[in-house]
Amino acid sequence: MRTLIISVFSLLTLAGSLPAHALEYRSVGPNPVIMYDAPSLKGAKLYVAPRGMPVEVVFTSGAWSKVRDVSGEMSWVETKDLITRRNLIVKVANAKIRASADEAAPLVFSADKHVLLEMAEPASAGWVKVKHKDGQIGYVRISEVWGL
């Protein structure tokens, strides 16, 4: 038992000393892409991801990236089909996008769940500046979107 406790403690200590990796988010490029269950065109086709869909890059191997989508599902996509532009997905029923990063600021527009927004500026102090495809710009709480 003592050996087991020492082993677990050693593993936890080692895990705590490993370098932290920043999350990397990308978006599906200008065309929809097929998501696979393995890093190969011979893998099973899981679904078609729409253009602009944000994904979290978990691992890259050669020409393929393993990604997580807003639902938490993991799949593989050809890295060439991802772009660096940051898009976000609204994850609440009715996100309020305001004129400034303040709950008391005037409402610019609201966005329903699953609406795609482009990140206009990096998040700061719990808010992120976003742009709707119609051109409207405002600030939304980071807790109301996915992709940061």
Backbone hydrogen bonds, N-H to C=O, Kabsch-Sander energy under -0.5 kcal/mol:
donor,donor_aa,acceptor,acceptor_aa,energy
5,I,1,M,-2.4
6,I,2,R,-2.4
7,S,3,T,-2.4
8,V,4,L,-2.6
9,F,5,I,-2.6
10,S,6,I,-2.4
11,L,7,S,-2.3
12,L,8,V,-2.5
13,T,9,F,-2.4
14,L,10,S,-2.5
15,A,11,L,-2.7
16,G,12,L,-1.9
17,S,13,T,-0.9
17,S,14,L,-0.8
18,L,14,L,-0.7
18,L,15,A,-0.7
24,E,57,V,-0.6
25,Y,23,L,-0.5
26,R,55,V,-2.5
27,S,83,I,-2.2
28,V,53,M,-2.1
29,G,81,D,-2.7
33,V,49,A,-2.0
35,M,47,Y,-3.0
36,Y,76,W,-3.0
37,D,44,A,-1.7
40,S,38,A,-2.4
43,G,40,S,-1.6
46,L,35,M,-3.3
46,L,44,A,-0.6
47,Y,35,M,-1.0
49,A,33,V,-3.3
49,A,47,Y,-0.6
52,G,28,V,-1.9
52,G,29,G,-0.9
53,M,50,P,-1.7
55,V,26,R,-2.7
56,E,68,R,-2.7
57,V,24,E,-3.1
57,V,55,V,-0.6
58,V,56,E,-0.6
58,V,66,K,-3.0
59,F,66,K,-1.5
61,S,64,W,-2.9
64,W,61,S,-1.9
65,S,77,V,-2.9
66,K,59,F,-3.6
67,V,65,S,-0.5
67,V,75,S,-3.1
68,R,56,E,-2.2
69,D,73,E,-2.1
72,G,69,D,-2.2
75,S,67,V,-2.1
76,W,36,Y,-3.0
77,V,65,S,-2.2
79,T,63,A,-2.2
80,K,63,A,-0.5
81,D,78,E,-2.1
82,L,79,T,-2.0
83,I,27,S,-3.2
87,N,85,R,-0.6
88,L,117,L,-3.5
89,I,146,W,-2.2
90,V,115,V,-2.3
91,K,144,E,-2.5
92,V,144,E,-0.7
95,A,111,A,-2.7
97,I,95,A,-0.6
97,I,109,F,-2.8
98,R,96,K,-0.6
98,R,139,Y,-3.1
99,A,106,P,-2.5
102,D,100,S,-2.6
105,A,102,D,-1.8
108,V,97,I,-3.0
109,F,97,I,-1.7
111,A,95,A,-2.3
113,K,93,A,-0.8
114,H,90,V,-3.0
115,V,112,D,-1.7
117,L,88,L,-2.8
118,E,131,K,-2.8
119,M,86,R,-2.9
120,A,118,E,-0.6
120,A,129,K,-2.6
121,E,129,K,-1.4
124,S,127,W,-3.0
127,W,124,S,-1.7
128,V,140,V,-2.2
130,V,138,G,-3.3
131,K,118,E,-2.4
132,H,136,Q,-3.0
135,G,132,H,-2.6
138,G,130,V,-2.1
139,Y,98,R,-3.0
140,V,128,V,-2.3
142,I,126,G,-2.1
144,E,141,R,-1.7
145,V,142,I,-1.0
146,W,89,I,-2.5
